[in-house]
Amino acid sequence: MSLPPEKAELIAGNELAARFSAPLRSYFLRRVRDRDNAEDLTQEVLLRVIRAGETEAIQRPESYVFKVAANLLKDLRRRAARRAGVMGAPVEDGEDGAPEGLIDERSPERVMLGEASLAQVLQALGELNELTRNVFILFRLENMKQKDIAALYGIAQSTVEKHVMRAMLHLATRCGGQ
């Protein structure tokens, strides 16, 4: 006995929300620092993913969900920048709350060295398998808890720890001498 399409969509939506709500909320909270906005953005991502799933099969849901989230944030920032430009309120250096003495000068040499270092790290991350790379990025860059990552990927927390350690060892080997 098959379910009617609207019932199947509801079940798929509930499973999607159960699996990704907490990681998405955490992802957005670190970026927008407002619980209500983070919740709204989480719901928007889930809605977009459910709609996309109606028209096409999503091959790697973990990657897809966070790609949608990142794109949603980019759109939000573009709109905010456009509004700030229209309202005539350009953002000045140092207005982000950081004391002036803590902001480094961006000399061309420093920018070039930073780009080279970043390229080296990105290349080293690209050498890792996809799961190890994703786990490392979620843990170290997104500050997601290991237990949440384990739940997201359906693996044991000890496995998450092993992926993080494998990635750190690889990065230390490839980039540590610089």
C-alpha positions in Angstrom: 0.0 0.0 0.0 1.5 3.3 -1.0 1.0 6.6 0.6 -0.7 9.6 -1.1 1.9 12.0 -2.4 1.1 14.8 0.1 1.4 12.3 3.0 4.8 11.0 1.6 6.0 14.6 1.4 5.0 15.3 5.0 6.9 12.2 6.2 9.9 13.2 4.1 9.7 16.7 5.5 9.5 15.5 9.1 12.5 13.2 8.6 14.5 16.0 7.0 13.6 18.4 9.8 14.5 15.9 12.5 17.9 15.2 10.8 19.0 18.7 9.9 17.2 21.2 12.1 19.7 21.3 15.0 22.8 21.4 12.8 21.3 24.1 10.6 20.2 26.2 13.6 23.7 25.9 15.0 25.2 26.9 11.6 23.0 30.0 11.3 23.3 31.0 15.0 27.1 31.3 14.6 26.6 33.6 11.6 23.6 35.8 12.4 23.8 35.7 16.2 20.0 36.0 16.5 17.9 33.0 17.5 14.8 34.1 15.7 16.6 34.8 12.4 18.5 31.5 12.7 15.2 29.6 13.2 13.6 31.4 10.2 16.7 30.6 8.0 16.6 27.0 9.1 12.9 26.7 8.1 13.6 28.4 4.8 16.4 25.9 4.0 14.3 22.9 4.9 11.4 24.3 2.7 13.8 24.8 -0.2 15.2 21.3 0.1 11.8 19.8 0.3 10.7 21.7 -2.8 13.8 20.7 -4.7 13.2 17.0 -3.6 9.8 17.2 -5.3 11.3 17.8 -8.7 14.7 16.0 -8.6 16.4 13.3 -6.6 19.0 14.7 -4.2 22.0 12.5 -4.3 24.0 13.8 -1.3 21.5 15.4 1.1 24.1 16.5 3.7 26.1 18.5 1.1 23.0 19.8 -0.6 21.4 21.1 2.6 24.5 23.0 3.7 25.0 24.3 0.2 21.5 25.7 0.2 22.2 27.2 3.7 25.4 28.9 2.5 23.7 30.3 -0.6 20.8 31.6 1.6 23.3 33.4 3.8 25.1 34.9 0.7 21.7 36.2 -0.6 20.9 37.7 2.8 24.2 39.5 3.0 23.9 40.8 -0.5 20.5 42.2 0.3 21.8 43.8 3.5 24.7 45.3 1.7 22.5 46.7 -1.1 20.1 48.2 1.6 23.1 49.8 3.4 24.3 51.2 0.1 20.9 52.6 -0.8 20.5 54.1 2.7 23.8 55.8 2.3 25.4 54.1 5.4 28.7 52.7 4.2 30.5 50.4 6.7 33.8 51.9 7.8 36.9 49.9 8.9 36.9 49.4 12.7 33.1 49.8 13.0 32.7 46.1 13.7 33.5 46.6 17.3 37.2 45.5 17.1 39.7 47.9 18.6 41.8 49.6 15.9 45.1 48.2 17.3 43.8 44.6 16.6 43.2 45.1 13.0 46.3 44.2 10.8 47.3 46.2 7.9 46.6 44.5 4.6 49.8 44.9 2.7 50.1 43.2 -0.7 52.8 40.9 0.6 50.6 39.8 3.5 47.6 39.2 1.3 49.7 37.2 -1.1 51.1 35.0 1.8 47.6 34.6 3.2 46.3 33.5 -0.2 49.2 31.0 -0.6 48.6 29.6 2.8 44.9 29.3 2.2 45.5 27.6 -1.1 47.8 25.1 0.5 45.2 24.3 3.2 42.4 24.0 0.7 44.5 21.7 -1.5 45.3 19.5 1.6 41.6 19.4 2.5 40.8 18.4 -1.1 43.1 15.4 -0.7 40.9 14.0 2.1 38.0 11.7 1.4 34.6 13.6 1.4 33.3 12.3 4.7 36.6 13.1 6.6 36.7 16.6 5.0 33.0 17.3 5.8 33.4 16.1 9.4 36.5 18.2 9.9 34.9 21.3 8.4 31.8 20.9 10.5 33.8 20.4 13.7 36.7 22.8 13.4 35.3 25.6 11.2 31.5 25.4 12.0 32.1 24.6 15.7 29.4 21.8 15.5 29.5 19.3 18.4 30.8 15.8 17.6 27.6 14.2 18.8 25.6 16.4 16.3 27.9 15.5 13.5 27.6 11.8 14.4 23.8 12.1 14.4 23.8 14.0 11.1 25.9 11.3 9.3 24.5 8.3 11.2 27.9 7.3 12.6 29.3 6.8 16.0 30.8 9.7 17.9 34.1 7.8 18.1 34.1 7.6 14.3 33.7 11.4 14.1 36.7 11.8 16.5 38.8 9.5 14.2 37.8 11.5 11.1 38.8 14.8 12.9 42.1 13.3 14.0 42.8 11.9 10.5 42.2 15.3 9.0 44.3 17.2 11.6 47.2 14.8 11.1 47.0 15.2 7.3 46.9 19.0 7.6 49.8 19.0 10.0 51.8 16.8 7.7 51.0 18.8 4.6 51.0 22.4 6.1 52.8 22.1 9.4 56.3 22.9 8.0 55.2 26.4 6.9 
